Amino acid sequence: MPRQSGLLCRKGRFYLNMRVPKELRPLYGKKETIRKSLNTASYMEAARLVRFESFRQEAEFEERRQELKAKKAASERQKIRLLEINDKDAHMMVFRWFVEQEKLSQEWWENDGIHLKHDEFDDALDILRLDETGYTGGNATMDGATGATELERFLKKEEVVCPKESLAYKKLQPLFRKARLENIRRSIEQMTRQPVKHEPLFAKVFAHTELQPMARPMTLGELLAQFQKWLVDAKRADTTRGTYKIPSRILSEVFGKDAPLASITREKMEELFRLLTKLPVNAAQRYPGRTMEQAVREAEKRKDTNRLKGKTLQNYFDNLSAIFNFAVEKQYIASNPAKDRYLRSVIAADIDDEDARPKALFSIAELNRFFKAHAPLHRPNALKCN
């Protein structure tokens, strides 16, 4: 009789014996196998039970896999995505890294540096001088160091996602190069007791300097709440506050309230305005339950050409710019992603086109009232000549 998979016999009793998938072992106390008694000494009964227990155990493994996926996804969502950064926050980030490096350098000097033999001391000083050359641009025999290695290690440790092509990365990289260079020069100064050239940015930052932890970036939802609060505190009229409701709803729908402000770039705002130019008038009422993109697709399917006009788009543009201007003034973001002359010029052209169109002197309703009031004058044979 063939051996049943997952079945183990010990001292006449049968057990389920299954290997725990490697990625799930931390959830099972690092066990490599799971063993459960089937409470029978009969092989036939055990062969029947083990199939059922195997299915149940596989189902449990799958549940644990889904739990891990959910936790990983939540962790990814919590990671800070840094695309833009102002000078103040950039300096605070590099200061935090610099303080840690100064602590390590100070610890090395106190525990090992002062005990170096003469030749070991010279070797350590030579290495520092070579590093100094690298971080000042390099020479004919060695390439210059850019600070990218230090920055990327810091970002990884802090669980910050910062693409290399982003404005934030381009601002931070040279700062980390300067920080590493200052750390090297301070070590040289300590060893030689000779003054060196220092970077003014770090003049008041030392190993004992206490710095605040990096703050979580503000989300879009938090910005909109702060902006609405400001409108109330500033005693803006109800009509003024009302004009921001639709633009705020548009931002929330397209980007999500949990989106970090820094993730909303000019490119994304341009995509948003391209979508708005295709949006049907009164989309929420005429296409209920649909997102903006779904409403646009449905309107195209129905050949609905009644889209938002230039002046409406201009109002949305101005209101969205005002919201992000508020964020810039409060230093939540470095620049306004809705500040785009190209988009403004396109919208202005739409308004000019509307103004160029011939406008009727009277509406249909006004004309109907006019002719109804003067009906006897416009009926055939209303006037009789003698």
FIKOLMI-802440 format. One record per residue: x, y, z of N, C-alpha, C in turn. Coordinates in steps of 0.1 Angstrom, whole numbers, plus 5000, padded with zeros to 4 digits. Layout:
XYZXYZXYZ/...
//
This chain:
500949885000500050005000500950125000/500650224991501550344991501450425003/502550495007502550575019501850705017/500950735026500150855026501050975029/501051085021501751205023501351275035/502351325043502051395056501651305067/501751175066501451085077502651035084/502651035097503850995105503350895115/504050785117503650685127504750685138/504350705150505350695162504650615173/505350505176504950415187503450365185/503150335172501850285169500750385168/501050515170500050625168500450705156/499450765150499650835137499450985140/500251065132500351205133500351275119/499751395119500051475107501451535109/502151535098503551585098503751675085/503751805087503851895075504951995077/505652025066506752125067506052265067/506652355075506152495075506852575064/506152645056506852725045507852815052/508952835046510052915051509653055056/508853115047508453255050507453265062/506853155066505953155077506453105090/507753055090508352995102508353095114/508653225112508653315123507353325130/506253295123504953295129504653165137/505453065136505252935142506452905152/507053015157508152995167509352935160/509552965147510652915139510752765137/509552705139509452555137509552525122/510252415119510352375105509152285101/508652215111507552115108506452135119/505252105115504052095124503651955126/503451915138503051775140501851775149/500751705145499551695152499051555153/498651515165498151375167496751355160/496651245153495351215147494451125156/495051095168494251015178493750885173/494550815166494150685161495450595159/495250465160496250365157495950295144/494850325138494450255126494950335114/495750265105496250325093495150375084/494150305082493050345073492350465078/492150475091491450585097492450705096/493750685099494750795098494850845084/494850755074494950805060493750895056/492550865062491450945059491551075066/491951075079491951195087493051295082/494251235078495351315075495051405063/494251355053493851435042493051565046/492151535055491351645060492151745068/493051695077493951785085494951855076/495351795065496351865056495651985049/494351965045493652075038493452185048/493152145061492852255071494152325074/495252255075496552325077497052415066/496752365053497152445042496252575042/495052565046494152685047494652775057/495152725068495752815078497052885073/497852805066499052865060498652985051/497652965043497253065033496753185041/496053165052495553285060496753355065/497753285070498953355075499653435064/499653375052500353445041499653575038/498253565038497553695035497753795046/497853745059498153835070499553905068/500553825063501853885061501753985049/501053955039500854045028500254175032/499254165040498454285045499454375054/500254305062501154385071502254445062/502654375052503754435043503154555036/501954535031501254645024501054765033/500654745045500454855055501754925058/502854845059504154895061504654985050/504354945037504755025026503955155025/502655145029501855265029502455365040/502955315051503455405062504855465058/505555405048506755465045506655605039/507555685043507455825039507955825024/507255885015507655905001508056055000/509256074998509856214997510156254983/509456344978509756394964510256544964/509756614973510256754975510456784990/511356874993511656905007512157045007/511757125018512257255019513657255026/514357365027515657375032515757335047/514757385055514657355069514657205072/513757135065513656985067514856915062/515356965051516556895045517756905055/517857025061518957045071518756955083/517456945088517256865099517556715097/517256665084517556535081519056505081/519856595075521356575074521956595088/521356685096521856705110521756575118/520656505116520356385124521356275120/521656265107522756175103524056215108/524356345107525656395111525956365126/524956395135525056365149525456225152/524856135145525155985147526555955143/527056015132528355995127529356055137/529056165143529956235153530056145165/528956085169528955995181529855875178/529755815166530555705163532055735163/532355855157533755905156534255925170/533455985179533856015192534155885200/533255795198533355665205534655585200/534955595187536155535182537355595188/537355725189538555795194538855765209/537755765217537855735231538255595234/537755495226538055355228539255305221/539555355209540655295201541655395197/541155515192542055615186543255655195/542955685208544055735217545055625220/544655495217545555385221546355335209/546255405197546955355185548455365187/549155275181550655285181550955385170/552255425169552655535160552255495146/552655375141552355345127550855325124/550155275134548655265133548055395132/548555495140548055625140548255695126/549455675121549755735107548855675097/548655535097547755475087546355525088/545855545100544455595102544355735097/545355815099545355955095545455965079/546255875073546355865059544955835053/544255735059542955695053541955815054/542055895065541156005066541456115056/542756135053543156235043542756195029/542856065026542356015014540856035012/540156005023538656025023538356175021/539156265027538956405025539156445011/540156385004540356414990539156374982/538656254985537556204977536256284979/536056334991534856414993534956564990/536156604986536356734980536456734965/536156624959536156614944537056514938/537956454946538856354940540056414934/540856324927542056374920542256284908/543456284903543756214891543756064893/543856014905543955874907542655824914/541755904919540555864925539355944922/538155884921536955954918536456034930/535756134928535156204939533856134944/533656154957532456094964531356194964/530156154962529056244960528156254972/528256164982527356164993526156074991/526056014979524855924976524855804985/525955744988526055624996525555655010/525955765016525455795029523955835029/523555905019522155935018521255815017/521655725008520755605006520755515018/521855505025521855425038520955485048/520955615049520055695058518655675055/518255685042516955675037516355535040/517255435038516855295041516555275056/517455325064517255315078515955385083/515655495077514555575081513255535074/513355435065512255385057511555495050/512455565043511955685034512255645020/511255665011511355634997511655774990/512855784984513155914978513855884965/513055884954513655854941514855944937/515855894930517055964927516756084918/515656074910515356184901514556294907/514156274920513256374927514056494931/513356604933513956734937514556714951/513956634960514356614973515756544973/515956444965517156364964518256464960/517956544950519056634944519456734954/518456774963518856874974519656804985/519256684988519856615000521256564997/521456514985522756444982523956534985/524056664980525156744983525356774997/524156785005524256815019524956695026/524656575022525256455029526756445025/527056495013528556495010529256595019/528656715021529256815030529356765045/528256685049528256635062529356535064/529556445055530656345056531956415056/532156515048533456585047533656655060/532656715066532856785079533256685090/532556565090532856455099534356415098/534856395086536256355083537156465088/536956585085537856695089537856715104/536756695111536756705126537656595131/537556475125538456365130539856395128/540256455117541556495114542056595124/541256695127541556795136541756745150/540956645154541156585167542456505168/542856445157544056355157545256445156/545256545148546456635146546556755155/545356785161545256915169545657035161/545457025148545657145139544357185133/544157325132542857365127542657325112/541457295109541057265095539957345090/539657345077538557415071537257345075/536257425081534957365085533857415076/532757335075531557365068530657445077/530357575074529557655083528257605087/527657515078526257465081526257385094/527457325097527457235109528157295121/528257425121528957495131528457475145/527157455146526457445159525957295162/526457205154525957065155527156975159/526956905171527956815176527356685180/528256595185527756465189526756475200/526756575209525856585220524556665217/524556715204523356795200522056705200/521056755206519756685206518856735195/518356645187517556685176516256615177/515156675172513856605171513856495161/513056385163512956285152512256345140/512456285129511856335116510356315117/509656425115508256425116507556345104/506456285107505656225096505156325087/505256315074504856415064503356435065/502856555063501456585063500756515051/499556465054498756405043497856515037/497256475025496356565018495156595027/494556485033493456505042493656595053/494856595059495256685070495356825065/495856845053495956975048494657035045/493656955039492357005037491657045050/491856965060491256995073491757125079/493157145078493757265082493357385075/493157365061492757485053491357525056/490457425058489057465062488957535076/489857485085489857545098490357695097/491357715088491857855086490757945080/489957885071488957965065487958015076/487657925085486657955096487358055105/488558035109489258125118489458265112/489658265099489758395092488458465089/487358395094486058455092485658475078/486058385069485658395055484158365054/483558425045482058405043481758265039/480458225042480058085039480158065024/479858165016479958145001481458114997/482358185003483758165000484258025004/483857985016484157845020483557745011/482357775006481657684998482357654984/483057764980483757744967484857644967/485357614979486457514980485957374982/484657354984484157214986484457124975/484057164963484257074951485757054948/486557164948488057134946488657044956/488157054969488656964979488256824977/486956804972486456674969487256614958/487556694948488256644936489656594940/490356674948491656634953491656494961/490656484970490456364978490156244969/489356264959488956154951490156104942/490856194936491956164927493156104934/493556174945494856134952494656054964/493456064971493255994983493656084995/492856085006493156165017494456125024/494956005023496155955030497355985022/497256045010498456075002499356175008/500656155010501556255015501556375005/501656495011501556615002502756614992/503856564996505056564988504856474976/503956384976503756284965502856354954/502256464957501456534947502356634939/502756594927503756664919503056754909/503756834902503256914891502756824880/503456714878503056624867501656564870/501456534883500156474887499056574886/499356704890498356804889498056834874/498956824865498756834851497756724846/498056604851497156494847495656524853/495656574865494356604871493556714862/494256814857493556914849493156864836/493956774830493656714817492356634819/492156574831490956494834489756594835/490056704842488956804844488456854831/489356874821488856934808487856834801/487856704805487056614799485756584808/485756634820484656604829483356664825/482256584825480956634822480456734832/479656834828479056924837478156854847/478156894860477356824871477556674871/478756634870479056484869478556404881/478656464893478156394905476656364904/475856454899474456434898474056354886/474656384875474256314862474856174861/476056144868476656014868476955974882/475855954890476055924904476755784907/477555784917478255664921479455634913/479855724904480955704895482155794899/483355744898484455834899484555934888/485456024888485656124877486056054865/486955954866487455884854486255804848/485555744857484355664852483355754845/483055864851482155964845482556004831/483856034830484456074817484155964806/484555834810484355724801482855704797/481955724807480555704805480055814796/480555934798480156054789480556024775/481755974773482255954760481455844753/481055744761480155634756478855684751/478255784759476955834756477055954746/478255984742478556104733477956234739/478156244753477856364760478956464759/478656574752479656674749479556794759/478656784768478456894777479556884788/480656944786481856944795482057074803/482857074813483157194820483757294811/483257424814483757534805484957594811/485557684803486857744807486857824819/485757904822485657984834485557894846/484857784845484757684856486057624859/486757584849488157534851489057634857/488957764853489757864858489457884873/488157874878487857884892488457764900/488357644894488957524900490457544902/491057594891492557614891492957714902/492257824903492557924913492357874927/491257794929491057744942492057634946/492357554937493457454940494757514943/495057614935496357694938496357754951/495157804955495057874969495257774980/494757654978494957544988496457514990/497057494979498557454979499357574983/498957704980499657814985499657825000/498557785006498357775020499457675026/499557565019500457465024501957515023/502257595013503657645011503857745022/502857835025503057935035503257875049/502557765051502657695064503957605064/504657595053505857515052505657365053/504457325048504157185048504757125035/504957205025505557155012506457275008/507457234999508457334995507857424983/507057374975506557454963505157414960/504457494952503057474949502957394936/502457264937502357184925501357224915/500457314919499457364910499857494903/501057544907501557664901502157634888/501457654877501957614864501357704853/502257784847501857884837501257824825/501757704822501257634810499757604811/499457544823498057504825497157634826/497657734832496857854833496657914819/497657914810497457964797496557884788/496557754790495557664783494157704787/493957714801492557754806492157884801/493157984801492858114796492458114782/493058034774492658024759491257974758/490857874767489457824766488457934769/488858024779487958134782487858234771/488958264764488958354753488058294742/488158164740487258104729485858124733/485458104745484058124750483658274747/484558364750484158504748484058544734/484758464725484758494711483458444704/482758354711481558304705480458404705/479658414695478558514695477558474706/477158564713476158544724474758594720/473758524723472358564720472058684729/471258784724470858894732469758854742/468958754738467858714747467958554748/467558504760467458364762466158314756/466058184754464858124749463658154758/463858154771462758184780462358324778/463258414777462958554775462158584762/462558514752461858534739460458474740/460258364746458958304748458058404755/458558464766457758554774457358674765/458358724757458158844749457058814738/457158704731456158674721454758644727/454758584739453458554745452758684749/453558784754452958904758452458984746/453058974734452659044722452058954712/451358854716450858754706449958814696/448958904700448058954689448759024678/449859084681450559154670451259064660/451458944664452258854656451358734650/450058744652449258644646448858684631/448658594622448258624608446858694609/446758794601445458864599444958934612/445958954621445559014634445159164632/445659224621445259364618444459354605/443259424605442459424593442459564587/442559574575442559704568441159724562/440559844563439259874558439459924544/
//
